[in-house]
């Protein structure tokens, strides 16, 4: 997973769909958080004044709180026979 940001704003995220389809929900969530944190650290100016969260930020936090919804949102679904949102590994 990788992404881009400028001046503390997220511009895009790239997700390996093959990896995400076989990875545990917790792994996808952890990787996404790591990428977002790294992007913020590298792109936010040192005099960065926090901005009020926008709709994209709010949506990202909502998706992170619900891994099954996150996987659906990025076009991935649990394998057939697995109850949605449940990790059997």
N, C-alpha and C positions, 0 to 999 in steps of 0.2 A: 504494500500500500504506500502511496506517495501523494504529494499534493503541492499546491503552490499558494503563496500568500504575499501580500504587499502591504506595507504600512499597518500591520496588525489585522488585516482583513483577509479572510480565506477566499481564494479565487477558484480553486478546484481541487478535487480529490480523484485519484485513480485507484481503482480496486481490482485486484486479480480475481475475476469471477470464479475461476477454477479453484483457487485456494479457498476463497470464502465459502464455496459450496460444500467443502469437506471439513473446514475448520469448525471447531466448537464455537458456539455463540460468544462465550467469554473471551476466546482468542480474538475474534473479529472486533469485539468491543474494546479490548485492551489495545490492540494494534491501532485502531482508529483514534483512541485517546492519546496514544503516544505520538502519532503523526500530527494531530492537531496541536498538542503542546509544543512539539518541536517547531512547527511552522510559526506558532505565535512567538516563541523565544527568538527565532531568527529574523522575523519580519517586523516586530513591533519596535518603533523608535524608543530610544532610552527615555525620552520625555513623554512617552505615551500616556495620555490621560484616558482612563477607561471610558468607553462610550456606552450608552444604554444598549442593552442587547436588542438586536434587530430580529425580524422574523426568521431569518435563516439560522441564527444562533439558537433561538428558542426551539425551532424544529429539530436541529441537531441534538440538543439536549433531550428532547422528547424521544427521539429515535434511540439514543444511547440508553435510555431508561427501559426500553422495550426491545431487546435484541431480535425477537421474532418479527416485529414491525420493521426494524432496520433492514433485515434480510429481505423482506417483501419489498421495501422501498427501493433497494438497489437491484431488484429483479431476481433475487434468489429466493428459493423456497426450500423448506426442509425436504429430505428424501421421502419418497412415497412410503407410507406405512409408519412414519414417525409422527406422533402428535405434534401439531404446530407449537414451536417455541420450546420444546422439550429436548434436552440434550441427553442422549443415551450412551455417550462414550464415557 
